[in-house]
Amino acid sequence: MARITTTTIEAPGAWSSLWLTTLAFTTCFAVWTIFSIIGIQIKADLGLSETQFGLLVGAPILTGSLSRVLLGVWAEQFGGRRVNLVIAVLASAATFLLAQAQTYPQFLAAALGMGLAGGAFSVGVTYVSKFFGAGRQGMALGVFGAGNVGSAVTKFAAPFVMVAFGWQAVAQIWAAALLIVSLTVFLLTRDDPVTAARRKSGEKAPATWLQLSPLKSLRVWRFALYYFFVFGGFVALALWLPRYLTGAYGLDIKTAGMVAAAYSIPGSLFRIFGGWLSDRIGARKVMYLTFIISVICTFILSYPPTQYEVAGLNGPIRFSMALSLPAFIGLAFLLGFAMSLGKAAVYKHIPVYYPDHIGSVGGLVGMIGGLGGFVLPIAFGLLNDLTAIGSSCFMLLFLLVSIALLWMHLAVRRMEHAHNPQLAGLPAFPELDGLNDRAAR
């Protein structure tokens, strides 16, 4: 099958296709996360519990996630440009119909249809990556992934539209924008070089079962776990933060939306920097940086406001610990920055390890990451209902990123041992082994 080799820098039309596809994905992401704002009003109108609210905001994420593998394979077979247009039209129709919903089941049905907008990610990754060689794929996919900023667009604009015209107007305007942008991008872009060459030669697209064969590799599922945190955690917090801020700090919806954007914007735009950095120093180093920063941030954010009483010499000494709003914003910004680097680094791995299966592997990794965006908001709601601790969402994220960091480190050590047999006798954590020796003495 024809494809760009690793010596190719970029194909004709690469940059215009990249920027236009990024615009389309930004619009899709704005629609995909629309419940982060209008869901709060719907929750109040329907009298939903925290768990029901978590299910509603997660429903689009579920559809967008589960569809990513199949959509990625179809993008390989039929071309990402055409597949992207089809899913945008369907998602736009579901978003428009959302404004007509009256009952909770109707809202869930519309939300599931809107979720197709999230499937645009695996389609775009497959499409964009074929325009660029290996030396620039990290940066190109970082630019495309920055379309996550659509979440911040929704947080900035939707509260004002909702306050002025109602949440139904938000759904209708976002639906129209998705349709118009997607049609425009389709008309102004060209097919990717691989699809164009295959159609010119009459070569058949690879069979679906061949595209799915790499999914048996454990490495693919390890990449998926990384993305479950860096992307799934990002989406979950992008959806949950307005609700968290209104409860924890008493902010109104407009202020909460703008504060939440302090997390969403770096979590999106710095993905470009993450892709560039992955090209320069390697994706593995970037992943270490991502996980270490995230462990620190989630640990601090997970600590609930606490009252202490210490028995002093002259009587009890009482003091409290709680994050101020500025401190919370700073930590959220840093966490979003770290996640943005990780999102780019994960997808830098895929064209390198699986150049002929970007659609299926990228689709699976994106699916698992997207499922994080579905499962985690529900888990956040359940934890709130069970523990009544608002910061329990960050406790769960701390546990998740700690597991990911541990697995990555053990996998890296195993690979080092495989390539350097003389290291086989060393422990997985030599630093801890040294501490144990000193303790024994």
C-alpha positions as CSV (number, residue, x, y, z in Angstrom):
1,M,0.0,0.0,0.0
2,A,1.3,3.5,-0.8
3,R,2.3,5.6,2.1
4,I,4.6,8.4,3.0
5,T,8.0,7.1,4.1
6,T,9.9,8.3,7.2
7,T,12.1,10.4,4.9
8,T,9.2,12.5,3.7
9,I,8.8,15.8,5.5
10,E,5.4,16.8,4.3
11,A,3.0,16.2,1.4
12,P,1.5,19.0,-0.7
13,G,-1.4,20.7,1.0
14,A,-0.3,19.3,4.4
15,W,-0.4,22.6,6.4
16,S,-3.8,23.8,5.0
17,S,-5.3,20.4,5.6
18,L,-3.8,20.4,9.2
19,W,-5.2,23.8,10.2
20,L,-8.6,23.3,8.6
21,T,-9.0,19.8,10.1
22,T,-8.0,21.3,13.5
23,L,-10.7,23.9,13.2
24,A,-13.3,21.2,12.5
25,F,-12.1,19.2,15.4
26,T,-12.2,22.3,17.7
27,T,-15.9,22.7,16.7
28,C,-16.6,19.0,17.3
29,F,-15.0,19.2,20.8
30,A,-17.0,22.3,21.7
31,V,-20.2,20.3,20.9
32,W,-18.8,17.2,22.6
33,T,-18.4,19.0,25.9
34,I,-21.5,21.2,25.8
35,F,-23.1,19.5,28.9
36,S,-20.3,20.9,31.1
37,I,-22.3,24.2,30.9
38,I,-25.9,23.5,29.9
39,G,-26.0,20.3,32.0
40,I,-26.0,22.4,35.2
41,Q,-29.2,24.1,34.2
42,I,-30.7,20.8,33.0
43,K,-29.7,19.2,36.3
44,A,-31.7,21.9,38.1
45,D,-34.7,21.7,35.8
46,L,-35.0,18.0,36.1
47,G,-33.9,17.7,39.8
48,L,-31.1,15.2,38.9
49,S,-28.9,13.5,41.5
50,E,-25.1,13.8,41.3
51,T,-24.9,10.4,39.7
52,Q,-27.6,11.1,37.2
53,F,-25.8,14.4,36.3
54,G,-22.5,12.5,35.9
55,L,-24.2,10.0,33.5
56,L,-25.7,12.8,31.5
57,V,-22.5,14.7,30.9
58,G,-20.7,11.4,30.3
59,A,-23.2,10.0,27.7
60,P,-21.7,11.9,24.7
61,I,-18.2,10.8,25.8
62,L,-19.4,7.2,25.7
63,T,-20.5,7.3,22.1
64,G,-17.5,9.3,21.0
65,S,-15.2,6.8,22.7
66,L,-16.8,3.5,21.6
67,S,-17.0,4.7,18.0
68,R,-13.3,5.6,17.7
69,V,-11.9,2.2,16.7
70,L,-14.4,1.7,14.0
71,L,-14.2,5.3,12.7
72,G,-10.4,5.1,12.7
73,V,-10.6,1.9,10.6
74,W,-13.1,3.5,8.2
75,A,-10.8,6.6,7.9
76,E,-8.0,4.2,6.8
77,Q,-10.3,2.5,4.3
78,F,-12.4,5.4,2.9
79,G,-10.4,8.5,3.8
80,G,-10.6,10.7,6.8
81,R,-12.0,13.6,4.9
82,R,-15.2,11.9,3.9
83,V,-15.7,10.1,7.2
84,N,-15.3,13.3,9.1
85,L,-18.1,15.0,7.1
86,V,-20.5,12.1,7.7
87,I,-20.1,12.1,11.5
88,A,-20.2,15.9,11.7
89,V,-23.6,15.9,10.0
90,L,-25.0,13.2,12.2
91,A,-23.7,14.9,15.4
92,S,-25.1,18.3,14.3
93,A,-28.5,16.8,13.8
94,A,-28.5,15.2,17.3
95,T,-27.3,18.4,18.9
96,F,-30.2,20.4,17.3
97,L,-32.7,17.8,18.4
98,L,-31.4,18.1,22.0
99,A,-33.2,21.4,22.3
100,Q,-36.5,19.6,21.8
101,A,-35.9,17.0,24.7
102,Q,-38.3,17.1,27.7
103,T,-37.5,14.0,29.8
104,Y,-34.3,12.5,31.2
105,P,-34.3,9.5,28.7
106,Q,-34.8,11.9,25.8
107,F,-31.8,13.9,27.0
108,L,-29.7,10.8,27.3
109,A,-30.7,9.7,23.8
110,A,-29.7,13.0,22.3
111,A,-26.5,13.1,24.2
112,L,-25.5,9.7,22.9
113,G,-26.1,10.9,19.3
114,M,-24.1,14.1,19.9
115,G,-21.2,11.9,21.1
116,L,-20.3,11.0,17.5
117,A,-18.6,14.4,17.4
118,G,-15.9,13.0,19.7
119,G,-15.2,10.2,17.2
120,A,-13.7,12.9,15.0
121,F,-10.5,12.6,16.9
122,S,-9.4,9.2,15.6
123,V,-10.5,10.2,12.1
124,G,-8.5,13.4,12.2
125,V,-5.4,11.6,13.6
126,T,-5.5,9.1,10.8
127,Y,-6.0,11.8,8.2
128,V,-3.5,14.3,9.4
129,S,-0.6,11.9,10.1
130,K,-0.5,10.8,6.5
131,F,0.5,14.2,5.3
132,F,3.7,14.3,7.5
133,G,6.8,12.2,7.9
134,A,8.0,10.8,11.2
135,G,10.1,13.8,12.1
136,R,7.1,16.1,12.1
137,Q,4.2,13.8,13.1
138,G,4.5,14.7,16.8
139,M,4.2,18.4,16.1
140,A,1.4,17.9,13.5
141,L,-0.6,15.7,15.8
142,G,0.0,18.1,18.7
143,V,-1.5,20.9,16.6
144,F,-4.5,18.8,15.7
145,G,-5.0,17.7,19.2
146,A,-5.0,21.3,20.3
147,G,-8.6,21.2,19.0
148,N,-9.4,20.2,22.6
149,V,-9.5,23.9,23.2
150,G,-13.1,23.6,21.9
151,S,-13.9,22.7,25.5
152,A,-12.7,26.2,26.6
153,V,-14.7,27.8,23.8
154,T,-17.8,26.3,25.2
155,K,-16.9,27.3,28.8
156,F,-16.3,30.9,27.7
157,A,-19.2,31.5,25.3
158,A,-22.0,29.1,26.3
159,P,-22.7,30.6,29.8
160,F,-23.4,34.0,28.2
161,V,-25.6,32.5,25.5
162,M,-27.4,30.4,28.1
163,V,-28.1,33.4,30.4
164,A,-29.3,35.6,27.6
165,F,-31.3,33.1,25.5
166,G,-31.6,29.8,27.4
167,W,-29.7,26.5,27.2
168,Q,-31.8,25.5,24.1
169,A,-30.2,28.3,22.1
170,V,-26.7,27.0,23.0
171,A,-27.6,23.6,21.5
172,Q,-29.1,25.1,18.3
173,I,-26.2,27.5,17.7
174,W,-23.5,24.9,18.4
175,A,-25.3,22.5,16.0
176,A,-25.4,25.1,13.2
177,A,-21.7,26.0,13.8
178,L,-20.7,22.3,13.6
179,L,-22.5,21.8,10.3
180,I,-21.3,25.0,8.6
181,V,-17.6,24.5,9.7
182,S,-17.5,20.8,8.7
183,L,-19.0,21.5,5.2
184,T,-16.5,24.3,4.7
185,V,-13.5,22.2,5.7
186,F,-14.6,19.4,3.5
187,L,-14.8,21.7,0.4
188,L,-11.4,23.3,1.1
189,T,-9.3,20.2,1.9
190,R,-8.1,17.3,-0.2
191,D,-7.9,13.6,0.4
192,D,-4.8,12.4,2.2
193,P,-1.9,11.2,0.0
194,V,-2.4,7.5,0.9
195,T,-6.1,7.5,0.1
196,A,-5.5,9.5,-3.1
197,A,-2.8,7.1,-4.3
198,R,-4.9,4.1,-3.5
199,R,-7.8,5.4,-5.5
200,K,-5.6,6.4,-8.4
201,S,-4.1,2.9,-8.6
202,G,-7.3,1.0,-7.9
203,E,-5.8,-0.8,-4.9
204,K,-8.3,-2.1,-2.4
205,A,-8.3,-0.8,1.2
206,P,-6.8,-3.2,3.8
207,A,-9.3,-5.6,5.4
208,T,-10.8,-4.6,8.8
209,W,-9.3,-7.7,10.5
210,L,-5.8,-6.8,9.3
211,Q,-6.3,-3.3,10.6
212,L,-7.3,-4.6,14.0
213,S,-4.5,-7.2,14.4
214,P,-2.0,-4.9,16.4
215,L,-4.6,-4.6,19.1
216,K,-3.4,-7.9,20.6
217,S,-0.2,-6.2,21.7
218,L,0.1,-5.3,25.4
219,R,2.0,-2.2,24.5
220,V,-1.1,-0.8,22.8
221,W,-3.1,-1.3,26.0
222,R,-0.3,0.4,28.0
223,F,-0.5,3.4,25.8
224,A,-4.3,3.3,26.3
225,L,-3.9,3.4,30.0
226,Y,-1.7,6.5,29.7
227,Y,-4.4,8.1,27.5
228,F,-7.1,7.1,30.0
229,F,-5.5,9.5,32.4
230,V,-4.1,12.3,30.2
231,F,-7.1,12.6,28.0
232,G,-9.9,10.9,29.9
233,G,-9.0,12.7,33.0
234,F,-8.8,16.0,31.1
235,V,-12.3,15.5,29.6
236,A,-13.7,14.4,32.9
237,L,-12.4,17.5,34.7
238,A,-13.4,19.8,31.8
239,L,-16.9,18.5,32.3
240,W,-16.8,18.4,36.1
241,L,-15.0,21.6,37.1
242,P,-17.8,24.1,36.6
243,R,-20.0,21.9,38.9
244,Y,-17.1,21.5,41.3
245,L,-16.4,25.3,41.4
246,T,-20.0,26.3,42.0
247,G,-20.1,23.9,45.0
248,A,-16.6,24.3,46.5
249,Y,-16.2,28.0,46.0
250,G,-19.8,29.3,45.5
251,L,-19.1,30.7,42.1
252,D,-21.9,31.5,39.6
253,I,-22.0,29.6,36.4
254,K,-20.4,32.4,34.2
255,T,-17.5,32.8,36.6
256,A,-17.1,29.0,37.1
257,G,-17.0,28.5,33.3
258,M,-14.2,31.1,32.9
259,V,-12.2,29.7,35.9
260,A,-12.6,26.2,34.5
261,A,-11.1,27.5,31.2
262,A,-7.9,28.1,33.1
263,Y,-7.6,24.4,33.1
264,S,-9.0,23.6,29.7
265,I,-6.9,26.1,27.7
266,P,-3.4,24.9,28.7
267,G,-4.8,21.4,28.6
268,S,-5.4,22.0,24.9
269,L,-3.1,24.6,23.4
270,F,0.1,23.3,25.1
271,R,-0.5,20.0,23.3
272,I,1.3,21.7,20.3
273,F,4.3,22.2,22.5
274,G,4.1,18.7,23.8
275,G,4.2,17.4,20.2
276,W,7.2,19.5,19.4
277,L,8.9,18.5,22.6
278,S,8.3,14.8,21.9
279,D,9.9,15.2,18.5
280,R,13.0,16.8,20.1
281,I,13.7,14.8,23.4
282,G,11.5,11.7,22.9
283,A,8.0,10.9,24.0
284,R,9.1,8.7,26.9
285,K,10.8,11.6,28.7
286,V,7.8,13.7,28.2
287,M,5.6,11.0,29.7
288,Y,7.7,10.9,32.8
289,L,7.5,14.7,33.1
290,T,3.7,14.5,32.7
291,F,3.1,11.8,35.3
292,I,5.4,13.3,37.9
293,I,3.8,16.8,37.7
294,S,0.4,15.2,37.7
295,V,1.1,13.1,40.8
296,I,2.1,16.2,42.7
297,C,-0.8,18.3,41.5
298,T,-3.6,15.7,42.1
299,F,-2.2,14.9,45.6
300,I,-2.4,18.6,46.6
301,L,-5.8,19.1,45.0
302,S,-7.2,16.0,46.6
303,Y,-6.6,17.3,50.1
304,P,-10.0,18.4,51.5
305,P,-10.4,21.5,53.6
306,T,-9.4,20.3,57.1
307,Q,-9.6,21.7,60.6
308,Y,-6.8,20.8,63.0
309,E,-6.5,21.0,66.8
310,V,-3.1,20.6,68.4
311,A,-2.5,20.3,72.1
312,G,-0.2,23.3,72.8
313,L,1.6,24.2,76.1
314,N,-1.0,26.9,76.8
315,G,-4.0,25.0,75.5
316,P,-5.5,23.8,72.2
317,I,-4.1,25.4,69.0
318,R,-6.6,25.4,66.2
319,F,-5.8,26.0,62.5
320,S,-7.2,25.0,59.2
321,M,-5.9,24.0,55.8
322,A,-7.7,24.8,52.5
323,L,-6.8,25.7,49.0
324,S,-7.7,29.3,48.1
325,L,-9.3,29.9,44.7
326,P,-6.1,31.5,43.2
327,A,-4.1,28.5,44.5
328,F,-6.7,26.1,43.0
329,I,-6.5,27.9,39.6
330,G,-2.7,27.7,39.6
331,L,-2.7,24.0,40.3
332,A,-5.4,23.4,37.7
333,F,-3.4,25.3,35.1
334,L,-0.3,23.2,35.9
335,L,-2.2,20.0,35.8
336,G,-3.8,20.9,32.5
337,F,-0.3,21.8,31.1
338,A,1.1,18.4,32.2
339,M,-1.8,16.5,30.7
340,S,-1.4,18.4,27.4
341,L,2.2,17.3,27.1
342,G,1.1,13.7,27.9
343,K,-1.6,13.7,25.3
344,A,0.8,14.7,22.6
345,A,3.5,12.2,23.8
346,V,1.1,9.2,23.7
347,Y,0.2,9.9,20.1
348,K,3.8,10.5,19.1
349,H,4.3,6.8,19.9
350,I,1.7,5.4,17.5
351,P,2.9,6.4,14.0
352,V,6.4,5.3,15.1
353,Y,5.4,1.8,16.4
354,Y,2.4,1.2,14.1
355,P,2.8,3.3,10.9
356,D,0.4,1.1,8.9
357,H,-2.2,0.8,11.6
358,I,-2.6,4.4,12.8
359,G,-6.4,4.2,12.5
360,S,-7.0,1.1,14.5
361,V,-4.3,1.6,17.2
362,G,-5.0,5.3,17.4
363,G,-8.7,4.5,17.6
364,L,-8.3,2.0,20.4
365,V,-6.1,4.4,22.4
366,G,-8.5,7.2,21.8
367,M,-11.5,4.9,22.7
368,I,-10.0,4.0,26.1
369,G,-9.1,7.6,26.7
370,G,-12.5,8.7,25.8
371,L,-14.1,6.1,28.0
372,G,-12.1,7.7,30.8
373,G,-14.1,10.9,30.0
374,F,-17.3,8.9,30.4
375,V,-16.5,6.7,33.4
376,L,-14.7,9.3,35.5
377,P,-17.6,11.9,35.7
378,I,-19.9,9.1,36.8
379,A,-17.3,8.0,39.3
380,F,-16.9,11.6,40.6
381,G,-20.6,11.8,41.2
382,L,-20.7,8.4,42.9
383,L,-17.8,9.4,45.2
384,N,-19.5,12.7,46.0
385,D,-22.7,10.8,46.9
386,L,-20.8,8.2,49.0
387,T,-18.2,10.3,50.7
388,A,-19.6,13.9,50.6
389,I,-16.1,15.0,50.0
390,G,-15.9,17.4,47.1
391,S,-12.2,16.8,46.4
392,S,-12.7,13.0,46.1
393,C,-12.5,13.4,42.3
394,F,-8.8,14.4,42.6
395,M,-8.2,11.5,45.0
396,L,-9.3,9.1,42.3
397,L,-7.1,10.9,39.7
398,F,-4.1,10.7,42.0
399,L,-4.6,6.9,42.3
400,L,-4.9,6.5,38.6
401,V,-1.8,8.5,37.6
402,S,0.2,6.8,40.3
403,I,-0.7,3.4,38.7
404,A,0.2,4.7,35.2
405,L,3.6,6.0,36.4
406,L,4.4,2.7,38.1
407,W,3.5,0.6,35.1
408,M,5.4,2.8,32.7
409,H,8.5,2.7,34.9
410,L,8.4,-1.0,35.2
411,A,7.9,-1.4,31.4
412,V,10.9,0.9,30.7
413,R,13.1,-1.0,33.1
414,R,12.0,-4.3,31.4
415,M,12.9,-2.9,28.0
416,E,16.3,-1.7,29.2
417,H,17.0,-5.1,30.6
418,A,16.0,-6.7,27.2
419,H,18.4,-4.4,25.3
420,N,21.2,-4.6,27.9
421,P,21.4,-8.1,29.4
422,Q,24.1,-6.9,31.8
423,L,21.3,-4.9,33.7
424,A,19.1,-8.0,34.2
425,G,20.3,-8.5,37.8
426,L,19.4,-5.0,38.9
427,P,16.2,-4.4,40.9
428,A,13.3,-2.4,39.4
429,F,13.8,0.4,41.9
430,P,17.5,0.5,42.8
431,E,17.1,3.6,44.8
432,L,14.7,1.9,47.2
433,D,17.0,-1.1,47.3
434,G,19.8,1.1,48.5
435,L,17.5,2.6,51.2
436,N,16.7,-0.9,52.4
437,D,20.4,-1.8,52.7
438,R,21.1,1.3,54.7
439,A,18.1,0.6,57.0
440,A,19.4,-2.9,57.6
441,R,22.8,-1.6,58.7
